[in-house]
Amino acid sequence: MSQNLSRDELDQKCWPVFERLLTELGDRYRDWLVVIEPESQEYFLGQDDYEILARARKKHPRAVFFTYRLSDNPAVDNLC
């Protein structure tokens, strides 16, 4: 379960999803946030981190999420 993973382990699980999304969506959604649930690899896009996390929590209430900004120099963070 992702709740027991370190930040680095979460990043390793989510980074391939982020890379694919950056290639597929980066031009259209430049600088948007993407929240990734590491087990299902489901993602949520948006510009407001609270709104995105609320949508993600509704679907995965007990998950830990990892967030990236869709840009060439992504900011990253894990969200509980």
N, C-alpha and C positions, 0 to 999 in steps of 0.2 A: 504494500500500500504506500502511496506517495507521501503520506504523513510522516513516515519514518526516514525518508530520504534527506540527505544533506542538500544544501543549495547547489553545490557542484553536480550532484547526481541528478537533481531536478533539471538543471540546465542541460546536462548531457541527454536526457530523455526528450526534452522539448526543443532543443536547438535544431534538429533535422526538420521538424514541423515548421519552425520559424523560417529556416532557409527556403523551404518550398514556398511558403506564403510570401516571402519577400520577392521571390522570382515571379510568382503568379499575380500577386496583388499590390506589390510595392509601388508601382507607378500610379495606380488609381487611388490607393489608400496611404500615400506617403505621410509619415509622421502620425498615423493612427496607432492606437494601442491594440495589441493582440494578447488575449489571456488564453493560456493553454492548460488544459487538464492533462497531466502527464500519462495517466493510465489509458484513457480512451483516445488521447491525442485530439480530442475535440477542441475547437478554438472559438473564441468570441471576439468580434471586432467592434471598435468604437472609439470615440474621442474623449469620453468621460469615464475615468477609472471606476468611480462608484457605480455608475449605471452598468458597466460591463461586468463588474464583479457581482452585482445583484443578479444579472441574467445567468452568469456561470454558477452561482450558489443555488439558484432555483433548480437547476438541472443536476448539479453535483454538490449537495449540501455539506458533505463532510470532506471534500477534497481540498488539497493544497494546490494552488495554481502558480504558474510562472508567467510573468508578463514581459513582453518586449515591445519596443517602439519600432514600427516598420520604417526603418531608415538604414542607411549604410553604416551608421555608427549607433547601433541600438542600445538604448538604456535597458537594463534588465533588473527584474526584481521578482522575488517570490512573494506570494500573497497567501495568507492562511485563511 
